[in-house]
Amino acid sequence: MKKIFSILFSVLGIFAFSQDIESFTTIFNDKISIRALEIYDYKVWYSGTDSKFGFVDLKNPQKQKQMQLSEKKLQFRTLAQDKSFFYAINIESPAYFFKINKKDLKSQIIYTDTTKTAFYDALSFDGNNGVALGDPYGKCMNILVTENNGESWKTLPCNEKYEIGEGEAAFAASNSNIYLNKDEFWFVTGGKKSRQFYSYQMGDKLYGKEVPFVNGSSSTGIYAMDMDIETRFGIVVGGDYTKQAENVNNIATTKNGGETWEIQASGQNAGYTTCVKIKPNSKGKEIIAVGDQHISYSSDYGKTWKKLSDEKGYFVCEWVDKNTVVFAGKDRISVMKLKF
């Protein structure tokens, strides 16, 4: 079930710019869909379908562990961590908030949302603070916050400053349409509108701003974002999952923490994208992005993109170090070594 094999791109010929890739190796196989990753203790931690949660050791990929968080076949698209715990929420009702001890991997349910329309798209932690993003309850997105490591959760009250439009929601594509830094957070939406919302003081102040981005139908909009908090540089990506080759107005960047946004590489990128991650310590200059049909890289703040791979079926990515990126998606986790 969990075979390890190397993807020899020189044989398969799947890379358009192979000179930038040192190796691309699949380290985990299983019947699973993975849309959420965390890196901890030089291991790749994942949550996925059928209540599955586990890790693969990056130093020794044969060292793996998988467990089921529930006897029910829950579908997970979220995963977050703080110093001592992992957290995960299944996407549908009833939605269970799991807290997993990093030392012994024992899990407990710390909160349950029994609302019939519950659907959780993303989850993020920074220190003691956490934010869970769910699809709308009424006129506003369903947003829960904690300031005590998940021991208690508070639903933010809906107000006119962050009401959403009809047909507007979030996508549970890669657990990366929310970004939390200390007590401020951003999240993004899609559908008939594409917007970025910003809050400081853990939701006490929350404001929305429309982004000049592709929108108009239930399948279009912003799917993922990332920020460099030092420079306030940010990037959002997405598109239309029903028309994945379309690449107009599906990437935008900000230089001021979301006050203004500028479209980048419209008509000149690989299309629909589900996850984007800024390379650590690059201040936003170097970026990796992945969609169901491609892996792409930018070395100029998202202005131009180079498609590294036509490999299909990856949904989420994460930097391990300055030369290493982990990808996961349909039935596998893979590691790409880049050379610069």
C-alpha positions in Angstrom: 0.0 0.0 0.0 2.8 2.4 0.8 5.4 1.8 -1.8 8.3 4.1 -2.4 9.5 4.8 -5.9 11.4 7.6 -7.7 9.9 9.4 -10.6 12.6 9.6 -13.1 11.8 12.7 -15.1 14.5 12.1 -17.6 12.6 8.9 -18.6 9.0 10.1 -18.3 9.8 13.5 -19.9 7.3 15.3 -17.8 9.4 18.4 -17.0 9.6 21.3 -19.3 12.5 22.9 -17.4 14.3 19.9 -15.9 17.6 21.8 -15.5 16.1 23.4 -12.4 15.2 20.1 -10.8 17.6 17.9 -9.0 15.2 15.1 -8.2 11.5 14.4 -7.8 10.7 11.4 -5.6 7.4 9.9 -4.4 7.9 8.9 -0.8 4.3 7.8 0.1 1.5 5.9 -1.7 -1.9 5.1 -0.4 -5.5 5.2 -1.4 -6.1 8.8 -0.1 -6.7 12.3 -1.2 -4.5 14.8 0.7 -5.1 18.6 0.7 -3.4 19.6 4.0 0.3 19.3 5.0 2.4 20.4 7.9 6.2 20.0 8.4 7.4 19.1 11.9 10.5 17.3 13.2 11.7 16.9 9.6 8.6 14.8 8.9 5.7 15.4 6.5 2.4 15.3 8.5 -0.8 14.9 6.5 -4.6 14.5 7.0 -6.9 13.2 4.3 -9.8 11.1 3.3 -11.3 8.2 5.4 -10.2 9.8 8.7 -6.5 9.2 7.9 -3.7 11.1 9.6 0.0 10.3 9.7 3.5 11.2 8.8 6.4 10.3 6.5 10.0 10.8 7.7 11.9 12.9 5.2 15.3 11.5 6.3 14.1 7.9 6.0 10.8 7.7 4.0 10.4 4.0 5.0 9.7 5.3 8.5 6.0 6.0 8.3 2.9 6.0 10.6 -0.7 6.3 9.8 -3.8 6.3 12.1 -7.5 7.0 11.8 -8.8 9.8 13.9 -12.3 8.4 13.8 -14.1 5.1 13.1 -16.3 7.2 10.9 -15.0 7.9 7.3 -14.5 11.6 7.8 -13.0 13.7 5.1 -10.2 16.1 6.2 -8.9 19.0 4.2 -7.4 20.9 7.1 -4.4 20.5 9.3 -2.6 23.0 11.6 -0.1 22.9 14.4 1.2 24.8 17.4 4.2 23.9 19.6 2.6 20.8 21.2 -0.4 19.8 19.1 -1.8 19.2 15.7 -5.4 20.2 14.9 -7.7 19.0 12.2 -11.4 19.5 11.2 -13.5 17.3 8.9 -15.3 19.2 6.1 -18.9 18.2 6.6 -21.5 18.1 9.4 -21.1 17.2 12.1 -17.7 18.9 12.1 -15.3 17.6 14.7 -12.4 19.7 15.9 -9.6 17.2 16.7 -6.5 18.0 18.8 -3.6 15.6 18.5 -0.7 15.4 21.0 2.6 15.5 19.2 4.3 13.3 21.8 2.0 10.3 21.9 -0.3 11.1 18.9 -3.4 10.6 21.1 -6.3 12.6 19.8 -9.4 14.2 21.4 -12.4 16.1 20.1 -12.4 19.6 21.5 -15.4 21.1 19.7 -18.3 19.9 17.6 -20.3 21.9 15.1 -23.6 20.2 14.5 -25.0 22.8 12.1 -26.4 20.9 9.1 -24.7 23.2 6.6 -21.3 23.0 8.4 -18.4 22.8 5.9 -14.8 23.8 7.0 -12.4 25.0 4.4 -9.2 26.0 6.3 -7.6 26.0 9.7 -4.5 27.9 10.9 -2.6 28.3 14.2 0.1 30.7 15.4 1.1 30.3 19.0 -1.9 30.1 21.2 -4.2 31.5 18.5 -6.2 29.7 15.9 -8.7 30.4 13.2 -11.1 28.0 11.5 -12.8 29.2 8.3 -16.1 27.7 7.2 -18.6 28.3 4.4 -21.2 30.9 5.1 -23.8 30.8 7.8 -26.3 33.3 6.5 -24.8 36.6 5.3 -21.2 36.0 6.6 -18.5 33.4 6.5 -18.5 31.0 9.4 -15.3 32.0 11.4 -14.3 30.5 14.7 -11.3 31.8 16.7 -9.4 30.4 19.7 -6.8 32.2 21.9 -6.1 29.3 24.2 -4.8 26.4 22.0 -8.2 25.2 21.1 -9.6 24.8 24.6 -12.5 27.1 23.7 -13.8 28.6 20.4 -15.7 31.7 19.7 -17.8 32.3 16.6 -17.3 35.8 15.2 -20.6 37.8 15.0 -21.7 38.7 11.5 -21.7 42.3 10.6 -22.1 44.4 7.5 -18.3 45.0 7.2 -17.7 41.5 6.1 -21.0 40.3 4.7 -20.5 38.2 1.6 -22.4 38.3 -1.6 -24.8 35.7 -3.1 -22.8 32.8 -4.5 -19.6 33.8 -2.6 -17.7 31.3 -0.4 -14.3 29.7 0.2 -12.6 26.7 -1.4 -11.4 23.7 0.6 -8.6 23.1 -1.9 -5.4 23.1 0.1 -5.9 24.6 3.6 -4.2 27.7 2.3 -6.9 30.3 1.8 -6.2 31.7 5.3 -3.1 33.2 6.8 -2.7 33.9 10.5 0.1 35.9 12.1 -0.1 36.4 15.9 -3.4 38.1 16.3 -4.1 39.3 12.7 -5.3 37.1 9.9 -6.3 37.2 6.2 -8.7 34.9 4.3 -9.9 34.9 0.7 -13.1 33.9 -1.1 -14.3 33.0 -4.6 -17.4 32.3 -6.5 -19.4 35.2 -7.9 -17.0 37.5 -6.1 -13.3 37.2 -5.3 -12.3 39.0 -2.1 -9.7 39.3 0.5 -10.7 39.8 4.2 -8.4 41.2 6.9 -8.7 41.2 10.6 -6.6 42.3 13.5 -7.1 41.5 17.2 -8.4 38.0 16.4 -11.5 39.2 14.7 -12.4 42.3 16.7 -11.9 44.2 13.5 -12.7 42.5 10.2 -12.9 44.2 6.8 -13.4 42.9 3.2 -11.9 44.2 0.0 -12.7 43.0 -3.6 -9.7 41.8 -5.6 -9.6 42.3 -9.4 -9.6 38.6 -9.9 -11.5 36.1 -12.1 -15.0 35.4 -10.7 -18.6 35.1 -11.7 -19.5 31.4 -11.2 -19.3 28.8 -8.4 -16.1 27.4 -9.7 -14.1 30.6 -10.1 -12.1 32.8 -7.7 -9.3 32.8 -5.3 -8.3 29.3 -4.0 -5.1 30.0 -2.0 -2.9 32.8 -0.6 0.4 33.3 1.2 2.1 36.2 2.9 5.6 37.4 3.8 4.8 39.1 7.0 8.1 41.0 7.2 7.5 42.9 4.0 3.7 42.6 3.9 4.0 41.1 0.4 1.2 38.7 -0.4 0.0 36.6 -3.3 -3.3 35.0 -4.2 -3.9 32.3 -6.8 -6.8 30.4 -8.3 -8.9 30.2 -11.5 -11.6 27.9 -12.6 -11.5 24.2 -11.7 -13.9 23.4 -14.5 -11.7 25.1 -17.1 -8.2 24.5 -15.8 -6.3 25.8 -18.8 -7.8 29.3 -18.5 -5.2 31.6 -17.0 -6.6 35.2 -17.1 -6.7 37.2 -13.9 -5.9 34.2 -11.7 -2.8 35.5 -9.9 -2.5 38.8 -7.9 0.0 40.3 -5.5 0.0 43.0 -2.8 2.9 45.0 -1.5 1.0 46.5 1.5 -0.7 43.6 3.3 -3.8 43.6 1.1 -4.6 47.3 0.9 -4.2 47.1 -2.9 -3.8 44.2 -5.3 -2.3 44.0 -8.8 -2.9 41.2 -11.3 0.2 39.4 -12.4 1.0 37.1 -15.4 -2.5 37.2 -16.8 -2.7 34.9 -19.8 0.9 33.9 -19.2 0.8 31.2 -16.5 -0.1 27.5 -16.3 -3.7 28.0 -15.3 -5.8 26.9 -12.4 -3.8 26.8 -9.2 -4.8 25.4 -5.8 -1.8 26.2 -3.5 0.9 28.8 -3.4 3.9 29.1 -1.0 6.5 31.8 -0.7 10.1 30.5 -0.2 11.3 31.1 3.4 13.5 34.2 3.7 13.0 35.2 0.1 10.7 38.1 1.1 8.2 37.0 -1.6 10.7 37.0 -4.5 10.6 33.2 -4.9 7.4 31.3 -5.0 6.2 27.7 -5.7 2.6 27.0 -6.9 0.7 23.9 -7.8 -2.5 23.0 -9.5 -4.1 19.8 -10.6 -2.3 20.0 -13.9 1.1 21.7 -13.1 3.8 22.7 -10.8 5.2 26.3 -11.4 7.8 28.6 -10.0 8.4 32.3 -9.9 11.6 34.1 -9.1 10.3 37.7 -9.5 7.5 38.2 -7.0 5.0 36.4 -9.2 5.4 38.6 -12.2 6.5 35.7 -14.5 6.2 32.0 -14.1 8.1 28.9 -15.3 6.2 25.6 -15.4 8.4 23.0 -13.8 6.2 20.0 -14.3 3.1 18.8 -16.2 2.6 16.1 -13.5 -1.1 15.9 -12.5 -2.9 15.2 -9.3 -1.1 17.4 -6.8 -3.2 19.9 -4.7 -1.0 21.2 -1.9 2.7 22.1 -1.4 5.0 23.2 1.4 8.7 24.3 1.6 10.9 22.1 3.7 14.0 24.3 3.3 15.4 26.6 0.6 15.9 23.8 -1.9 13.2 21.3 -1.0 9.4 21.3 -1.6 6.8 18.7 -0.6 3.7 18.0 -2.7 0.7 15.9 -2.0 -2.6 15.1 -3.6 -4.2 12.1 -5.1 -2.8 8.9 -3.5 0.8 10.2 -2.9 3.3 12.5 -1.3 6.4 13.6 -3.2 9.5 15.6 -2.6 11.1 17.9 -5.2 14.8 18.9 -4.8 15.5 22.2 -6.7 18.8 23.6 -7.7 19.4 27.3 -8.1 
